[in-house]
């Protein structure tokens, strides 16, 4: 039983906000309500049709339809087991399924699973890579236009509004996440959201944004100076850029994600900024803006080795409370022999952002 929306889309091409999918050895069974029957039918009659897909309506509720479908599929099976996505299904929903299956007389065992579909999604096929490459390419034009529009005296929210408008004009269907526009001391907050602070000369400005193209996410961060950068701004920016480039250089098949993370941390430590880097070096990109694999320090979880077709972000940062921060991020494809950087926005800290003074 697949109930995670992006996993349903990956397996069936259904992109609605509701639905459930049952996967068997011989086919896929998609449950959708009346809002989606026409769109699913149209897709199934297009070149994007999902092979082996059977569509089932929702007479009353999704859970009732799901239990009825599972009961019918498993009828007569020996020791029937049905997996479900443990991270997605609530305790209340699982309890309802369990009770309804028991009342139906079906001797079905519900078995929790973890990351079954996500592991498949981590390695992209040629069509997915083409979409991610195009999504990343469009960020170059958006960034160039944005840098030419920002001025001192604007608020962070005004900058975010400009950026989000440019993303729409570039053809993205929506934002991949809430845009981060962090100026001055706010740049020390990695997940800050645009506020009412007014941009001033000497500020560092962290711009972290991404869009969704044909369902797939891109993600970019650049840090630029409002007016001429200070010596400290140049120092911290230079250290983060060196760390980011070292991590990108480490990306190739067979390398563990923790080793890519370590490449960035080693450089920042050499610059005295080890404690200023407070998050992982990157994450996977795809139908979700944050997906497998995670590029971070090694942990109790099994290490992940990079494989051709994976697309990850590389985004080290340094955050100094009360002063500001720097983060630089690119989208990187793991190739058969190494890597390809999909994003191509310049790294210059020089004042892309103009001063009115």
N, C-alpha and C positions, 0 to 999 in steps of 0.2 A: 504494500500500500504506500503510494507516494502522495504526500500532501504538501510538501514545500513548493510554493508557486514556481520558483526558478527551476527546480528539478522537473516539475511537470512540463514546463516549457521546453526544457532541454530534450526530454524524451518524446514529447508528443507534438511540439510546436504550438500548443495552446498557451496563449499569453494573457488570459484573463486573470482577474483578481480572485476568482473562486474556481474550484474544481478539485477533483480527486482522480487519481490514476491507479489502476491495479495492473501490475506487470506479471505475466505468466510466461512459461517457456515458449508458448506459441503465439503470443500477441499482447497487445496493450488495450486496456479497457478504460476509456475516459468518461467520467461522469461530469456533466455540466448542466446548468439550469438554462431556462429559456432565454436568458440574456445573451448566451453564447452559441446557441445551436446553429444560427445562420452563419456566423463567422467561422465556426469549425467546419461546417459543410463546405463553405466557399474555399477554405484552405485545402480541404481534402480533395477538391476538384482542381487544384492548382499544381504547378511543378513542385511546390513545397509540401505535398501530401506526405503524411507519416505512414509508412508501410505497416500493415497489420493492425491498424487502429480501428477499434469498434467504439462507437459513441453511444452512451446510455443517458437517458433523461433523468431529471430529478422530479419525481412526482410530488413529494412533500418536503423532505429534508435531505441534505447531503449524506448525513450519517445513516439514515434509514436506507437510502439507495445503496450506499456502500456495503452495509451489512447484507442486504439482499443479494447483491452481486457476488460478494465473497462466498456466501452460503451456497449459491448456485454453482460457482466455479469449483468449489471444494467438495461438492456432493460426491460421495463414493470414494474420495481419496483415502489412502491408507496413512494414518498418523499425520493428518494435514497440519502444516505449519504455515503461518502467514507472517511475514516480516512487516514492521512499520518503522517509521523514522522517529526514533526515540527523542531526538532533540526538537522535533516539531510538534509532536502530539502531546497535549496537556494531560494531566492526571485525570481530569474530569472526562475528557473525551475518551480516553482509554477505558475508563470504568464503564462508560455507556456502551462502547463496542463490546466489551467483555460480557456485560449483562444481556445485551441484545442477542449476541451469538449464542449464549446459554439458553435463552428463552426460545430460540429457533430450533434448538436441538442439535445444532452443528457442533461437532467435537473438534473445534478449530483452536489451535494454540497460537496466541499472538506473541511473536518473538521480536524484541527490540533490536534494531540495527543502527549502525552509526556510519555515516559518510559513504554509503554504498554508491550513490549517484555522484556525490561530490568528488570522489576519487576519479571517476570517469571524466568529469568536467574539467579537472585540472589540466589535462592535456588537450589542447585545441586541435581541431581538424583544419584543413585548408580554408574552408569557407569562414570559419570563426576567425582565423588569423587574418584573412583579408578584411573582414569587418573591423577587427580591432586595429589593424594598421591604418585604415581609413579614418576611424574615429580619432586616433592619435594625430594623424596628419592635419586634421582640421583645427587642432588647437594652435598651430603655428600662426595662422591668419587671425584667429581670435585674439591671441596675445599681442600681436603687432598692433592691431587696432586699439586694444585696451590701453597699452602703454602710451599711445598717442593722445588719449583722451583724459587721463587722470591728471589732476592739478592739486596743488596745495589748496586748502580751504574746503575741499570736498570732505564729506563724512565717509566713513567706511561703508555705510549702507548705500550711499550714492554710488560708490565704486562697485559694490556688489550688484546693484541694479543695472549699471552699464554692462558689466560682465555677463550677467544672465541674459540680457537682451542680445548681446553679440552671439552667445551660444545658440539661441533660437535662430538667429539669422544664418548661422553656419549650418543649420539643418539637423541639429540634435533634437531628438523627440522630447527629451526632458533632461534635467540635471541629474547627475549620478549621486549627488549628496548635497547637503547644504553648503553653499559656498563659504569658504573661509577668507576673510579680508581682515588682517590683523596688523595694526600699525603701532609703531613706537613700543612702549612697554607691553601692549597687548600681544605683540609677536612672541612673547615668552610663554604664551598659552597655546599648546599644540592644537587643541580643538576649539579654539575661540571662534565665535560667530560674529559677523559684522555688526558693529554697534554705531553709536552716535559720535565717537571720537573723530575730531577733525584732523586731517593730515597736515603735518607741519614739516618745515625744512629740517633735514637731518634724520627723519624717521626711516627706519627700515620697514618695508611693507611686504608681508607674507601673503601671497595669493595662491590658494589651493582650491582647485576647481576641476570639474570633470563633467562629461556629458554621456548620454546614452544614444547609440546609433544602432538601429535594427536590433535592439535589445542588449547590446554589449557596451560595457563601460570603459571609458578612458579616465585618466587621473593624472594631474600635473600640478606641481608646485614650483613657483619661482619666488625668490626674494629679491626685491629691487630697492633702490634708494630713492627717497623723495628729496630732490636736490642733490648736491654733491655728497658722496658718502664720507663718513668720518674714518679715521685710521682704524678705530676699533671695529667698525662695520666691515672694513676691508679684511681685517684679520680673521674675524669669525666666519665671514662668508667664504674666504679662501680656504679655511680649514674644513668647512662642511663640504665645499665643492671637491676638495681633494679626497675626502672620505667617500663621497658619493661615487667618484670616478674609480676609486679602488674597489668598491663593492661591485660596480658594473663590470670591471675587468675580471672579477672572480667568477662571473656567471658563465657556466658551460655545463654540458651534460655530465652527470655523475657527481657533481659537487653538492655537498650538503648545504641546505639553506642556512644552517647555523654558521658555516664557514664564510658565506657571503656577508652575513651580519657581522662576523668577527673582523672582516676586512675593513669595514667602516669604523668599527669601534677602536681598532688599533690606531688608525690615523687620528681620530679625535682625541684619544688618550695622549698621543705624542704632542698634541697642541694644548694639553692641559684642560680639555673639554670633556673628559670621560663622564663626569657627573652631570654634564649639561645635556646629555643625550638620554632621553627618558622613555623611549618607545622602541618598537621593533624597526628593522631597516626596511621592511616592505611586506607586501601581501600579494596574493594572486588576484588577477583581473579576469572578468568574464561577464556572465549574466548578472553577477553581483559585483559591486565595487570592492568588496572584501570577500575573497574566497580562497580556497587552498591553491598553492601552499603558503604557509606563513613563513616569512623570512625574519627570523628572530634568534635569540640565544637558544642554545640547546636546552632541553628540559626533560622531564620524565617521559614525555611522549616520544614515540619513535621518530628518529631523524628522517627528514624528507630529502631524497636526492633529486636534483633537477633533471628533467627529461626534456627532450626536444618537443616543442609544441606548448610548453608552459609559458604563460605570460605573467610577469610579476612587476611590481613597482620597486624601485630603489629610492628611498627617501629618508636618509639620515637628517638629523637636525641638531641644533645646539640652542638651548633656551636659558637665558640668564635673567632671573626675576628682577623686576625694576628697571631693566635696561631694554630688553627685547630679545629677539631670536632670529634664527635663520633655518629654513628648511628648503631642500632642493630635491625634486622628485621627477623621475622619468619612468616611462613604461618600457619594459625590456622583454623581448621574445627570446627564449632559449632555442637555439638552432642546433642542427646536427653537429656543428663544429665549434660552436661558441655562443654568440649572442648577437642580437640586432636591437638597437635602440630605436623604438618606434616614434618617440616624440623628438621634436627638433627645434624647440624654442631656445634662443640664445641664453647663456648663463650669466651674462654681464651684470654686475652690480652697478655699473655706471648709471647715471641718472636717466634711465628710460622715462621715469616719472618727472615731469617738469615742475619747476618752482616758479611761482608767480612773482617772487621777490627779486 
